[in-house]
Amino acid sequence: MRRLTSLCVLLVPLAFVFADGPADNIPKDVRPIPPKGIKIPDADLAALKSGLTDFRKQLDDAATTLKSKPELLELLPDVEIYHKAVRYAVEYDEFYKLAEVATAKALLEAGNKRLAELLEGKPSWTTATGLVVRGYKSKIDGSVQPYGLVIPKEYDAKKPARLDFWWHGRGETLTELDFINGRQKSAGEFTPAGAIVVHPYGRYCNANKFAGEIDSLEILDHVKKNYAIDSSKIVARGFSMGGAACWQYAVHYPTLWAVAAPGAGFSETPEFLDVFQNEKVSPPWYEKKLWRMYNATDYAQNIFNLPTVAYSGADDKQKQAADVMAREMKKLGLELTHIIGPKTGHSYEKEAKKIVNEKVDEAVKEIRPVIAPEIRFVTYTLRYNRCGWLVIDGLEKHWERGFVHGSYKEDTFTLTTQGVSELTVEIPAGPDENVSFQIVLDAGAAEKVTPPAGKVGHLAMSVSFRKVGLRWVKIEKAPAEGLAKVHGLQGPIDDAFMDSFIMVKPTGKPMNEMTGKWVETEMKHAIQHWRKQFRGDAIIKNDVDITEADIKANNLILWGDSKSNAFLAKIADKLPAKWVSVEVIEGMKRRTESRLEFGGQGFDITKHVPVMIYPNPLNPKKYVVLNSGFTFREYDYLNNARQVSKLPDYAVIDVTTPPNSRYPGKVVRAGFFDEKWQLQKNDGE
C-alpha cells in the first residue's frame, strides 16, 4: 500500500488574523445570507421580467416539441439554467452590483441562443472545448443546477480523459447569475494538461454538504454520460470552503478518487470554530454525536486508501484544517503530505503550487490494481459505506465507530471487523471462470466462492455476510426482515433531503391553534430556506393529492398532525409518535383530552409537536419526515463549519418557546432510533 510522507516547504509561525470573528457569534443578531440585493433601475427590471416571461414560454413549448426527440430533450437543462439564474436574481432581489444587470441580459441572450440551437438539433456546446457551462436536473427537487467545465482543446471523445473536480470557496453573493458568468470567463486555479476540469456550483454556500454533497455526485454521473472519462483518474481539489469540501469527499469516498488535494478550509467543526471564529461550542449530546457525519478527523483512517496532498499558506489561519488532520492521521500511523507556502496567507504560493501539481500528477499516473491489496475503512453512518471492494451494510450502533481492515492476497480476502454487523465483498470479474476465491472474516471459517467470468475489472459477484452472535454467516443480498437501518435509510432528519422529496401540506384543521400556527410558520420557513440555501424550489403537494407514484419515488415531508394532514392520518398508528385520546378523572368528573405519546411519555398536545424521520409505513424504502426541513438555521449560515445536523432521528418541540436562528423551539426530548428503527431505552448517550 502507498504511504504518504510529510513534506513541508517551510514552517513559520502562524499569524492569526481574525476574519469573521465574534461579530457573527450573536444568535440574536444574524445578518441575512444571501444578503439583500441592491435596487436596480425600474426600466431594467421591467425588461428582465418581460424577457423571462418570453423565455419561459419558449422553454415550455420546447419541452413539448422535443418529447419525440429524447436525446435533445435531455439537453434542455443546459438551457434552463440561464432562465433560472436570471429568475432568481429578479424574483428574490439578488442583484449585488449594477453590472449584474448587463450580465442578466447577456445570460438571457445566451439561453435563447442555446434554445434555438437545440430546436434545430445542433447544440454546439455539447462538442465545444474551452469554457463550457452545463446543467442537469437534480433528482432531489427537480431543479436545474449549473456547473462549469474546462474542456481541453485536445479532448478526444474516443480517449477517456482525466477529470479534476474543483470546489469553490465561500461566496455569500455567489448566485447562479454570478457563478455562470464567472464560469464563462475564467478557467480557474488549475488546468492540468489534457484534463477536463469540472466546477460544481454545489447549490450555493454550504461547503458541499447535504444536497450540496449530492450535487457533485450527480454532476459526476452527468459528465460521465456526456464525455469520455477515465474513472481511474478522477481528482478531488478545492480551496478554502472548497478545501473543506475536498476533505469530506476524500474521507467519505476514498476510492472514488485517484488523489485528493485540499487547500486551506476546515476539516471538522469544534476546533475550527474555536480557532477561526473564536467560538466555544457546547452542543447537546446528540448534536455532538452528529458531528461524526462531517468531521473529517473522525474518518482520518480512510486517507490510508487515498493519496492526499494538502496545501496551506504558512500565515493562513485555515492551515489548522490540515494540521488537525495530520495529527489524527499520526495517531493511526499515517503521515500527511502537507505542502506549505512560505510567508503566504489565504492563497497558493507560486513554488508550493508547482509542488502540489507535481505530486497530484504523479499520483494520477500511478496504476492502481483491480483489487486493492489492503483496505482500512472507518465509518459512523451507513450514508458512507463503500471503500473499494468493501461495502458495509450494517452497523452494530449508528454514530459509533465501525471499522474494517481488509486484505487481498493469493485469491483470499481476509477481513477483521469492529462495530460492523453486515458487509459485502464485491469481486471483480476476470478472464478465467475457473478462479475461486476465499473470504475469511474475523479469523472464522473460510467461505469459498467462484464468480463467473466477465469483463475484467467489472463486478462479477457480490458476497454478503451477517454477524450472528460471534459468527459470520453468508446471506443473500436481500435486506433483513422487518425495518433496519441501511444505506440511504439510516437517518438523521437531514438525510431525507439528500434524495427526492415532496413537502406535503396539510389541508385539514389542526388539533390545536398554537401548534397549527407553528406548523404553518415552520413549513413556510423550510420552503423559503430550501430555496435560499440549496437553490431549488421544493416540490409542494396537498396531503389529499399524494399518489402511489409519489409514495414510491419520494421521501414525504409531512406537516401537521393526524387530524390536519390526511396522509399522516393514514399512517399515524404505525409511527412511534402518536396522537391519542385519554380519559382523565378529576374528582367525580370524567373528561377526554388529546395527548402526544412518544415512547411511553405523554406530552401536552397544545404545546408540543413531534419532529422525526422514519421509514414510510406504505413504502419502507423511503422516509417520512414529520414537521421539519433541514435542521441547521440562520445562525449556522454565517460559518460553513456550523452547517451540520442540529437534530437527530427524532425530537419533541415545545412551541411555547418561539423558533429562533438556532432551533425551531425548545427541544424537550431528542434521540436516535436503534438499528431496527425502534426507540431505545433512553435518549441519552
C-alpha positions as CSV (number, residue, x, y, z in Angstrom):
1,M,0.0,0.0,0.0
2,R,1.3,3.5,-0.8
3,R,2.4,5.6,2.2
4,L,2.3,9.3,2.2
5,T,5.3,11.1,3.7
6,S,5.3,14.5,5.4
7,L,6.7,17.3,3.2
8,C,7.0,20.9,4.3
9,V,8.3,23.7,2.0
10,L,8.7,25.9,5.0
11,L,7.4,26.2,8.5
12,V,6.9,29.6,10.1
13,P,4.8,30.8,13.0
14,L,1.1,31.0,12.1
15,A,-0.2,34.6,12.1
16,F,-3.7,34.8,13.5
17,V,-5.8,37.2,11.6
18,F,-9.4,37.1,12.6
19,A,-11.8,37.1,9.7
20,D,-15.5,36.6,10.5
21,G,-14.9,36.6,14.2
22,P,-17.1,37.4,17.2
23,A,-19.4,39.7,15.2
24,D,-21.0,36.6,13.7
25,N,-21.3,34.8,17.1
26,I,-24.5,36.5,18.2
27,P,-27.6,34.4,17.5
28,K,-30.0,37.3,18.2
29,D,-28.2,39.5,15.6
30,V,-27.8,37.4,12.4
31,R,-27.2,39.1,9.1
32,P,-29.2,37.5,6.2
33,I,-27.5,35.1,3.9
34,P,-27.8,35.5,1.0
35,P,-27.8,39.3,1.7
36,K,-30.5,41.6,0.4
37,G,-29.6,42.9,-3.1
38,I,-29.4,46.5,-4.4
39,K,-32.1,48.3,-6.2
40,I,-31.8,48.2,-10.0
41,P,-33.4,50.7,-12.4
42,D,-37.1,50.1,-13.0
43,A,-36.7,50.0,-16.7
44,D,-34.1,47.3,-16.5
45,L,-36.2,45.3,-14.1
46,A,-39.2,45.5,-16.4
47,A,-37.1,44.4,-19.4
48,L,-35.8,41.4,-17.5
49,K,-39.2,40.4,-16.3
50,S,-40.5,40.6,-19.9
51,G,-37.5,38.6,-21.2
52,L,-38.1,35.9,-18.5
53,T,-41.7,35.6,-19.4
54,D,-41.0,35.2,-23.1
55,F,-38.1,32.8,-22.4
56,R,-40.2,30.7,-20.1
57,K,-42.9,30.3,-22.7
58,Q,-40.4,29.2,-25.3
59,L,-38.9,26.7,-22.9
60,D,-42.3,25.2,-22.1
61,D,-43.1,25.0,-25.9
62,A,-39.7,23.4,-26.5
63,A,-40.4,20.7,-23.8
64,T,-43.5,19.7,-25.7
65,T,-41.8,19.9,-29.1
66,L,-38.8,17.8,-28.0
67,K,-40.8,15.0,-26.4
68,S,-40.4,13.0,-29.6
69,K,-36.6,13.6,-29.5
70,P,-35.5,12.4,-26.1
71,E,-31.8,12.8,-26.9
72,L,-32.4,16.5,-27.3
73,L,-34.9,16.8,-24.5
74,E,-32.2,15.6,-22.1
75,L,-30.2,18.7,-23.0
76,L,-33.0,21.2,-22.0
77,P,-31.4,21.7,-18.5
78,D,-28.4,23.2,-20.3
79,V,-30.7,25.9,-21.5
80,E,-33.0,26.2,-18.4
81,I,-30.0,27.1,-16.1
82,Y,-29.9,30.6,-17.8
83,H,-33.6,31.2,-17.1
84,K,-33.3,30.1,-13.5
85,A,-30.2,32.2,-12.9
86,V,-31.9,35.4,-14.0
87,R,-35.3,34.5,-12.4
88,Y,-33.8,34.0,-9.0
89,A,-31.9,37.3,-9.3
90,V,-35.1,39.2,-10.3
91,E,-37.6,37.4,-8.2
92,Y,-35.6,37.2,-4.9
93,D,-33.8,40.6,-5.0
94,E,-30.3,39.0,-5.6
95,F,-28.5,41.7,-7.7
96,Y,-25.4,42.9,-5.8
97,K,-23.9,45.3,-8.3
98,L,-25.3,47.2,-11.2
99,A,-23.0,45.4,-13.6
100,E,-25.1,42.3,-13.0
101,V,-28.0,43.8,-14.9
102,A,-25.9,43.6,-18.0
103,T,-24.9,40.0,-17.0
104,A,-28.6,39.0,-16.6
105,K,-29.4,40.4,-20.1
106,A,-26.4,38.6,-21.6
107,L,-27.5,35.3,-19.9
108,L,-31.0,35.6,-21.3
109,E,-29.5,36.1,-24.7
110,A,-27.2,33.1,-24.3
111,G,-30.1,31.0,-23.2
112,N,-32.2,31.9,-26.1
113,K,-29.3,31.2,-28.5
114,R,-28.9,27.7,-27.0
115,L,-32.6,27.1,-27.2
116,A,-32.6,27.9,-30.9
117,E,-29.6,25.6,-31.5
118,L,-31.4,22.8,-29.6
119,L,-34.6,23.2,-31.6
120,E,-32.5,23.0,-34.8
121,G,-30.9,19.8,-33.4
122,K,-27.4,21.4,-33.4
123,P,-26.4,22.0,-29.8
124,S,-22.9,23.4,-30.3
125,W,-22.0,23.4,-26.6
126,T,-22.0,19.6,-26.4
127,T,-18.9,19.4,-28.5
128,A,-17.3,22.7,-27.6
129,T,-13.9,23.0,-26.0
130,G,-12.7,25.7,-23.6
131,L,-15.1,27.1,-21.1
132,V,-18.5,25.4,-21.2
133,V,-21.4,25.8,-18.8
134,R,-23.7,22.8,-18.4
135,G,-26.8,21.9,-16.4
136,Y,-28.6,18.9,-15.1
137,K,-32.0,18.2,-13.5
138,S,-31.5,17.2,-9.8
139,K,-33.2,14.1,-8.5
140,I,-33.6,15.8,-5.2
141,D,-36.2,18.5,-6.1
142,G,-36.4,18.5,-9.9
143,S,-34.4,21.8,-10.0
144,V,-31.9,22.5,-12.7
145,Q,-28.4,23.0,-11.3
146,P,-25.4,24.6,-13.2
147,Y,-21.8,23.5,-13.3
148,G,-18.8,24.7,-15.3
149,L,-16.4,22.7,-17.4
150,V,-13.0,23.4,-18.8
151,I,-12.6,21.1,-21.9
152,P,-9.0,20.9,-23.2
153,K,-8.6,21.6,-26.9
154,E,-7.1,18.2,-27.5
155,Y,-10.1,16.4,-26.0
156,D,-10.9,13.3,-28.0
157,A,-14.2,11.6,-27.2
158,K,-12.6,8.3,-28.2
159,K,-9.9,8.6,-25.5
160,P,-11.1,8.7,-21.8
161,A,-9.8,11.8,-20.1
162,R,-8.7,12.6,-16.6
163,L,-11.3,14.6,-14.7
164,D,-10.5,17.1,-11.9
165,F,-13.2,18.4,-9.6
166,W,-12.6,21.9,-8.2
167,W,-14.8,23.0,-5.3
168,H,-15.0,26.8,-5.0
169,G,-14.6,29.0,-1.9
170,R,-17.2,30.7,0.2
171,G,-19.2,33.3,-1.6
172,E,-22.3,34.8,0.1
173,T,-23.2,36.6,-3.1
174,L,-22.3,33.7,-5.4
175,T,-25.8,33.4,-7.1
176,E,-26.4,31.3,-10.2
177,L,-26.1,34.6,-12.1
178,D,-22.6,35.3,-10.7
179,F,-21.5,31.6,-11.0
180,I,-22.4,31.1,-14.6
181,N,-20.9,34.4,-15.6
182,G,-17.7,33.5,-13.9
183,R,-17.5,30.1,-15.4
184,Q,-17.9,31.6,-18.9
185,K,-14.9,33.8,-18.2
186,S,-12.3,32.1,-16.0
187,A,-10.7,28.6,-16.3
188,G,-9.9,28.7,-12.5
189,E,-6.9,27.9,-10.4
190,F,-5.8,24.7,-12.0
191,T,-6.0,23.5,-15.6
192,P,-3.9,20.3,-15.9
193,A,-2.8,19.4,-19.4
194,G,-5.3,17.1,-21.1
195,A,-7.7,17.0,-18.2
196,I,-11.3,18.1,-18.1
197,V,-11.9,20.3,-15.1
198,V,-15.4,20.5,-13.5
199,H,-16.5,23.3,-11.3
200,P,-19.6,22.4,-9.3
201,Y,-21.9,25.2,-8.1
202,G,-22.6,23.0,-5.1
203,R,-26.0,24.5,-4.5
204,Y,-24.6,27.8,-3.3
205,C,-22.7,28.3,0.0
206,N,-23.0,25.1,2.1
207,A,-19.4,23.7,1.8
208,N,-20.9,20.9,-0.4
209,K,-22.8,19.3,2.4
210,F,-26.2,17.5,2.3
211,A,-27.8,18.5,-1.1
212,G,-24.6,20.3,-1.9
213,E,-22.7,17.0,-1.5
214,I,-25.1,15.1,-3.7
215,D,-24.6,17.9,-6.3
216,S,-21.1,16.7,-7.2
217,L,-22.2,13.1,-7.4
218,E,-25.0,14.0,-9.8
219,I,-22.6,16.1,-11.8
220,L,-20.1,13.2,-12.0
221,D,-22.9,11.0,-13.4
222,H,-23.9,13.7,-15.9
223,V,-20.3,14.3,-17.0
224,K,-19.6,10.6,-17.5
225,K,-22.8,10.4,-19.6
226,N,-21.7,13.2,-21.9
227,Y,-17.9,12.9,-22.0
228,A,-15.3,10.1,-22.1
229,I,-13.9,9.9,-18.6
230,D,-11.2,7.6,-17.2
231,S,-12.7,6.5,-13.9
232,S,-9.3,5.7,-12.5
233,K,-8.1,9.3,-12.9
234,I,-10.7,11.4,-11.1
235,V,-9.1,14.1,-8.9
236,A,-10.6,15.9,-5.9
237,R,-9.4,19.5,-5.4
238,G,-10.6,22.7,-3.7
239,F,-9.5,25.7,-1.7
240,S,-11.0,27.5,1.4
241,M,-14.6,26.4,1.6
242,G,-13.7,24.1,-1.3
243,G,-10.8,22.7,0.6
244,A,-13.3,21.7,3.4
245,A,-15.4,20.1,0.7
246,C,-12.4,18.2,-0.6
247,W,-11.6,16.8,2.9
248,Q,-15.1,15.5,3.3
249,Y,-15.2,13.9,-0.2
250,A,-11.8,12.4,0.4
251,V,-12.7,10.6,3.6
252,H,-16.2,9.6,2.7
253,Y,-15.5,8.3,-0.8
254,P,-11.8,7.4,-0.6
255,T,-11.7,5.0,-3.5
256,L,-13.7,7.3,-5.9
257,W,-10.6,9.5,-6.4
258,A,-7.1,8.9,-7.7
259,V,-5.8,11.6,-5.4
260,A,-7.2,14.4,-3.2
261,A,-5.6,17.9,-2.9
262,P,-7.4,20.0,-0.3
263,G,-6.2,23.6,0.2
264,A,-7.0,25.5,3.4
265,G,-10.6,25.3,4.6
266,F,-11.7,23.3,7.6
267,S,-11.8,19.6,8.4
268,E,-14.1,19.5,11.4
269,T,-16.4,21.7,13.4
270,P,-15.5,22.4,17.1
271,E,-11.7,23.1,16.9
272,F,-12.1,25.2,13.7
273,L,-14.8,27.4,15.2
274,D,-12.6,27.9,18.2
275,V,-9.6,29.0,16.1
276,F,-11.2,30.7,13.2
277,Q,-14.4,32.1,14.8
278,N,-13.3,32.5,18.4
279,E,-16.4,30.5,19.3
280,K,-16.5,27.9,22.1
281,V,-19.3,25.4,21.3
282,S,-21.2,23.3,23.9
283,P,-23.9,21.5,21.9
284,P,-26.3,18.9,23.3
285,W,-25.1,15.3,23.3
286,Y,-26.9,14.4,20.1
287,E,-25.6,17.3,18.1
288,K,-22.1,16.5,19.2
289,K,-22.6,12.9,18.1
290,L,-23.9,14.2,14.7
291,W,-20.5,15.9,14.1
292,R,-19.4,12.4,13.2
293,M,-21.1,12.9,9.9
294,Y,-18.9,15.7,8.5
295,N,-15.9,15.8,10.9
296,A,-13.2,14.5,8.5
297,T,-10.9,14.0,11.5
298,D,-13.2,11.1,12.7
299,Y,-12.6,9.4,9.3
300,A,-8.8,10.1,9.1
301,Q,-8.2,6.4,8.8
302,N,-9.7,6.4,5.4
303,I,-6.8,8.5,4.0
304,F,-4.9,5.2,4.1
305,N,-6.8,4.4,0.9
306,L,-6.2,7.7,-0.9
307,P,-3.0,9.6,-1.8
308,T,-3.6,13.1,-0.3
309,V,-1.6,16.2,-0.9
310,A,-2.8,19.1,1.4
311,Y,-1.7,22.7,0.9
312,S,-1.7,25.6,3.3
313,G,-0.3,29.1,3.4
314,A,2.1,29.4,6.3
315,D,0.3,32.6,7.5
316,D,-3.2,31.3,6.8
317,K,-5.3,30.6,9.9
318,Q,-7.0,27.9,7.8
319,K,-3.8,25.9,8.0
320,Q,-5.5,24.5,11.0
321,A,-7.5,22.1,8.8
322,A,-4.5,20.1,7.5
323,D,-2.8,20.4,10.9
324,V,-5.6,18.6,12.8
325,M,-5.9,16.0,10.0
326,A,-2.1,15.3,10.2
327,R,-2.5,15.0,14.0
328,E,-5.3,12.4,13.7
329,M,-3.6,10.5,11.0
330,K,-0.4,10.3,13.0
331,K,-2.3,8.6,15.8
332,L,-3.1,5.9,13.2
333,G,0.4,5.6,11.9
334,L,-0.2,7.7,8.8
335,E,1.6,10.7,7.6
336,L,0.1,13.5,5.6
337,T,1.8,15.2,2.7
338,H,1.4,18.8,3.6
339,I,2.8,21.4,1.3
340,I,3.2,24.8,3.0
341,G,3.7,28.1,1.1
342,P,6.2,30.3,2.9
343,K,5.1,33.8,4.0
344,T,1.7,33.2,2.4
345,G,-1.8,33.9,3.6
346,H,-5.0,32.6,2.1
347,S,-3.8,31.8,-1.4
348,Y,-1.5,29.5,-3.3
349,E,2.2,30.4,-3.2
350,K,3.8,30.0,-6.6
351,E,6.5,27.5,-5.9
352,A,4.4,25.5,-3.5
353,K,1.7,25.3,-6.1
354,K,4.1,23.7,-8.5
355,I,5.0,21.0,-6.0
356,V,1.3,20.3,-5.4
357,N,0.7,19.9,-9.1
358,E,3.7,17.6,-9.5
359,K,2.6,15.3,-6.6
360,V,-1.0,15.3,-7.9
361,D,0.1,14.4,-11.4
362,E,2.4,11.6,-10.0
363,A,-0.5,10.1,-8.1
364,V,-2.8,10.2,-11.1
365,K,-0.2,8.4,-13.3
366,E,0.2,5.6,-10.7
367,I,-1.7,2.4,-11.9
368,R,-4.0,1.0,-9.3
369,P,-4.6,-2.7,-9.0
370,V,-8.1,-4.0,-10.0
371,I,-8.4,-5.4,-6.4
372,A,-6.8,-3.2,-3.8
373,P,-4.4,-5.4,-1.7
374,E,-5.3,-3.6,1.5
375,I,-8.3,-1.6,2.8
376,R,-8.7,0.3,6.0
377,F,-12.1,1.9,6.3
378,V,-14.0,3.5,9.1
379,T,-17.5,4.9,9.2
380,Y,-20.0,6.2,11.7
381,T,-23.0,6.0,9.4
382,L,-24.2,3.9,6.5
383,R,-24.6,7.0,4.4
384,Y,-20.9,6.4,3.8
385,N,-20.3,2.7,3.5
386,R,-18.1,2.0,0.5
387,C,-14.3,1.5,0.0
388,G,-13.1,-0.3,-3.0
389,W,-14.3,-3.9,-2.9
390,L,-15.8,-3.5,0.6
391,V,-19.4,-2.4,1.4
392,I,-20.6,-2.1,5.0
393,D,-24.3,-2.9,5.0
394,G,-24.9,-2.8,8.8
395,L,-23.5,-1.2,11.9
396,E,-23.9,-2.5,15.5
397,K,-24.8,1.0,16.5
398,H,-25.0,4.2,14.4
399,W,-22.7,7.1,15.2
400,E,-20.3,4.7,16.9
401,R,-17.1,3.6,15.1
402,G,-17.5,0.9,12.5
403,F,-14.1,-0.4,11.1
404,V,-12.9,-3.0,8.7
405,H,-9.3,-3.9,7.9
406,G,-9.3,-5.9,4.7
407,S,-6.6,-7.5,2.7
408,Y,-6.4,-9.4,-0.5
409,K,-3.6,-11.9,-1.3
410,E,-3.4,-15.1,-3.3
411,D,-7.1,-15.2,-4.1
412,T,-8.1,-14.7,-0.4
413,F,-9.9,-11.8,1.1
414,T,-9.2,-11.5,4.8
415,L,-11.2,-9.1,6.9
416,T,-11.1,-8.0,10.5
417,T,-14.1,-6.0,11.8
418,Q,-15.1,-3.8,14.7
419,G,-18.7,-2.5,15.2
420,V,-19.9,-3.9,11.9
421,S,-22.9,-6.2,11.7
422,E,-23.3,-6.8,8.0
423,L,-21.0,-6.4,5.0
424,T,-20.4,-7.3,1.4
425,V,-17.3,-8.2,-0.6
426,E,-17.5,-7.2,-4.3
427,I,-15.4,-9.4,-6.5
428,P,-14.4,-8.0,-9.9
429,A,-14.6,-10.2,-13.0
430,G,-11.6,-11.9,-14.5
431,P,-11.0,-13.7,-17.8
432,D,-11.0,-17.2,-16.2
433,E,-14.3,-18.6,-14.9
434,N,-12.5,-21.3,-13.0
435,V,-10.8,-19.0,-10.5
436,S,-12.1,-19.4,-7.0
437,F,-11.7,-17.0,-4.0
438,Q,-11.8,-17.5,-0.3
439,I,-13.3,-15.0,2.2
440,V,-12.2,-15.1,5.8
441,L,-13.9,-12.8,8.4
442,D,-12.6,-12.3,11.9
443,A,-10.5,-15.5,11.7
444,G,-13.5,-17.6,11.1
445,A,-14.0,-20.4,8.6
446,A,-13.2,-19.6,5.0
447,E,-16.1,-19.2,2.6
448,K,-15.2,-20.4,-1.0
449,V,-16.8,-18.6,-3.9
450,T,-16.4,-18.9,-7.7
451,P,-17.5,-15.8,-9.7
452,P,-18.4,-16.1,-13.3
453,A,-16.0,-14.8,-15.9
454,G,-16.7,-11.4,-17.4
455,K,-15.2,-8.1,-18.5
456,V,-12.0,-7.6,-16.5
457,G,-12.5,-5.0,-13.7
458,H,-16.3,-5.1,-13.8
459,L,-18.3,-6.5,-10.9
460,A,-18.8,-10.2,-11.2
461,M,-20.1,-11.2,-7.8
462,S,-21.2,-9.8,-4.5
463,V,-20.9,-11.9,-1.4
464,S,-22.8,-10.7,1.7
465,F,-22.4,-11.7,5.3
466,R,-24.3,-11.0,8.6
467,K,-22.8,-11.4,12.1
468,V,-24.9,-13.7,14.2
469,G,-23.5,-13.7,17.7
470,L,-19.8,-14.1,17.3
471,R,-20.0,-15.9,13.9
472,W,-20.3,-14.5,10.4
473,V,-23.0,-16.2,8.2
474,K,-23.2,-15.9,4.4
475,I,-26.6,-14.4,3.4
476,E,-28.5,-13.5,0.3
477,K,-28.2,-9.8,-0.6
478,A,-31.9,-9.3,0.1
479,P,-32.4,-6.9,3.0
480,A,-33.1,-8.1,6.5
481,E,-36.6,-8.9,7.5
482,G,-38.5,-6.0,9.1
483,L,-37.2,-2.5,9.5
484,A,-33.4,-2.0,9.6
485,K,-31.1,0.9,9.1
486,V,-29.4,0.5,5.7
487,H,-27.6,2.8,3.3
488,G,-29.8,5.6,2.4
489,L,-32.3,4.8,5.1
490,Q,-30.4,5.4,8.3
491,G,-31.3,9.0,9.3
492,P,-30.9,11.6,10.7
493,I,-33.6,14.0,9.7
494,D,-31.4,15.8,7.2
495,D,-30.8,12.6,5.3
496,A,-34.3,12.9,3.8
497,F,-33.2,16.0,1.9
498,M,-30.3,14.2,0.1
499,D,-32.7,12.4,-2.2
500,S,-36.1,13.1,-3.9
501,F,-38.6,14.7,-1.5
502,I,-42.0,16.3,-1.5
503,M,-43.3,18.8,1.0
504,V,-46.8,17.6,2.0
505,K,-49.1,20.4,3.1
506,P,-52.0,19.8,5.4
507,T,-55.5,20.8,4.3
508,G,-57.4,19.9,7.4
509,K,-57.9,21.8,10.7
510,P,-55.2,21.3,13.2
511,M,-55.8,19.8,16.6
512,N,-54.7,22.9,18.3
513,E,-54.4,26.6,17.2
514,M,-50.9,27.2,18.7
515,T,-49.3,24.1,17.2
516,G,-51.1,24.7,14.0
517,K,-49.6,28.2,13.6
518,W,-46.2,26.8,14.5
519,V,-46.6,24.2,11.7
520,E,-47.6,26.8,9.2
521,T,-44.7,29.1,10.1
522,E,-42.1,26.3,10.1
523,M,-43.3,24.9,6.8
524,K,-43.0,28.3,5.2
525,H,-39.5,28.7,6.7
526,A,-38.4,25.3,5.4
527,I,-39.6,26.1,1.9
528,Q,-38.1,29.5,1.8
529,H,-34.8,28.5,3.2
530,W,-34.5,25.5,0.9
531,R,-34.6,28.0,-1.9
532,K,-32.1,30.3,-0.3
533,Q,-29.6,27.8,0.9
534,F,-29.9,24.9,-1.5
535,R,-31.2,26.8,-4.6
536,G,-34.2,24.8,-5.5
537,D,-37.9,25.2,-5.5
538,A,-39.2,22.5,-3.2
539,I,-42.0,20.4,-4.6
540,I,-45.2,21.0,-2.6
541,K,-48.4,19.0,-2.8
542,N,-51.5,18.9,-0.7
543,D,-52.0,15.9,1.6
544,V,-55.0,14.7,-0.4
545,D,-53.1,14.8,-3.7
546,I,-50.3,12.3,-2.8
547,T,-50.3,9.5,-5.3
548,E,-49.0,5.9,-5.3
549,A,-46.2,7.2,-7.6
550,D,-45.3,9.9,-5.1
551,I,-45.1,7.3,-2.3
552,K,-42.9,5.0,-4.4
553,A,-40.4,7.6,-5.6
554,N,-40.1,10.2,-2.8
555,N,-39.4,10.9,0.8
556,L,-42.5,12.6,2.1
557,I,-42.1,15.6,4.4
558,L,-45.4,15.6,6.3
559,W,-46.5,18.8,8.1
560,G,-49.2,18.9,10.7
561,D,-50.8,16.3,12.9
562,S,-53.0,13.2,12.4
563,K,-56.1,15.4,12.1
564,S,-54.8,18.2,9.9
565,N,-52.8,16.0,7.5
566,A,-54.8,13.4,5.6
567,F,-51.8,11.4,4.6
568,L,-50.3,11.4,8.1
569,A,-53.7,10.2,9.4
570,K,-53.3,7.1,7.2
571,I,-50.0,6.0,8.8
572,A,-50.3,7.6,12.3
573,D,-50.9,4.3,14.1
574,K,-47.7,2.9,12.6
575,L,-45.4,5.7,13.8
576,P,-43.6,5.9,17.2
577,A,-45.3,9.3,17.8
578,K,-49.0,9.0,18.4
579,W,-51.8,11.4,18.9
580,V,-54.2,9.7,21.3
581,S,-57.3,10.5,23.4
582,V,-57.1,9.6,27.0
583,E,-59.7,9.6,29.8
584,V,-58.9,11.9,32.7
585,I,-60.7,11.7,36.0
586,E,-60.9,14.8,38.1
587,G,-62.9,14.2,41.3
588,M,-66.3,12.9,40.2
589,K,-65.9,14.1,36.7
590,R,-64.5,12.4,33.6
591,R,-63.2,14.1,30.6
592,T,-61.4,13.2,27.4
593,E,-58.2,15.0,26.3
594,S,-55.8,14.6,23.5
595,R,-52.1,13.9,24.1
596,L,-49.0,13.3,22.1
597,E,-47.4,10.0,23.2
598,F,-43.9,9.2,22.4
599,G,-42.0,6.2,23.8
600,G,-44.4,5.9,26.8
601,Q,-44.1,9.6,27.6
602,G,-47.1,11.9,27.3
603,F,-46.9,15.5,26.1
604,D,-49.5,18.3,26.2
605,I,-50.8,18.4,22.7
606,T,-51.5,22.1,22.9
607,K,-47.8,22.9,23.4
608,H,-45.8,20.1,21.7
609,V,-45.1,18.9,18.2
610,P,-43.2,15.8,17.1
611,V,-40.3,16.1,14.7
612,M,-38.7,12.9,13.3
613,I,-37.6,10.8,10.4
614,Y,-38.9,7.2,9.9
615,P,-39.3,4.6,7.2
616,N,-42.6,5.2,5.4
617,P,-45.0,2.5,6.5
618,L,-46.5,2.5,3.0
619,N,-43.1,2.2,1.4
620,P,-40.3,1.3,3.9
621,K,-37.6,2.0,1.2
622,K,-38.4,5.8,1.6
623,Y,-38.7,8.1,4.5
624,V,-41.4,10.1,6.0
625,V,-40.4,13.2,8.0
626,L,-42.7,14.9,10.4
627,N,-42.6,18.7,10.7
628,S,-39.1,19.6,9.7
629,G,-37.0,20.9,6.9
630,F,-33.2,20.7,7.0
631,T,-32.2,21.3,10.6
632,F,-29.5,23.9,10.7
633,R,-30.7,27.5,10.7
634,E,-29.8,31.2,10.1
635,Y,-27.1,31.4,12.7
636,D,-25.3,28.4,11.1
637,Y,-25.2,30.1,7.7
638,L,-22.6,32.6,9.0
639,N,-19.9,29.9,9.1
640,N,-19.8,26.8,6.9
641,A,-18.4,24.7,9.8
642,R,-21.7,25.3,11.6
643,Q,-23.7,23.8,8.8
644,V,-24.2,20.4,10.3
645,S,-27.2,18.5,11.6
646,K,-28.8,20.0,14.6
647,L,-31.4,17.4,15.3
648,P,-31.1,13.5,15.4
649,D,-33.7,11.0,14.3
650,Y,-36.5,12.4,16.4
651,A,-37.3,15.3,18.8
652,V,-40.3,16.7,20.6
653,I,-40.5,20.5,20.4
654,D,-42.2,22.8,22.9
655,V,-43.6,25.5,20.8
656,T,-44.3,27.9,23.6
657,T,-40.6,28.8,23.1
658,P,-40.6,30.6,19.7
659,P,-38.3,29.5,16.9
660,N,-35.1,31.4,16.6
661,S,-31.9,31.4,14.5
662,R,-30.7,28.2,16.0
663,Y,-33.7,25.9,16.8
664,P,-37.3,25.5,15.9
665,G,-38.4,25.8,19.6
666,K,-37.4,24.2,22.9
667,V,-36.2,20.6,22.4
668,V,-37.7,18.7,25.3
669,R,-36.8,15.2,24.1
670,A,-34.5,14.0,21.3
671,G,-32.6,10.9,20.3
672,F,-31.8,8.2,17.8
673,F,-33.7,5.1,16.9
674,D,-31.8,1.9,17.1
675,E,-30.6,-0.2,14.2
676,K,-34.1,-1.7,13.8
677,W,-35.8,1.8,13.9
678,Q,-37.0,1.1,17.4
679,L,-37.0,3.6,20.3
680,Q,-34.1,2.9,22.6
681,K,-34.4,2.5,26.4
682,N,-33.2,6.1,26.9
683,D,-32.5,9.0,24.7
684,G,-29.1,9.8,26.1
685,E,-25.6,8.7,25.1
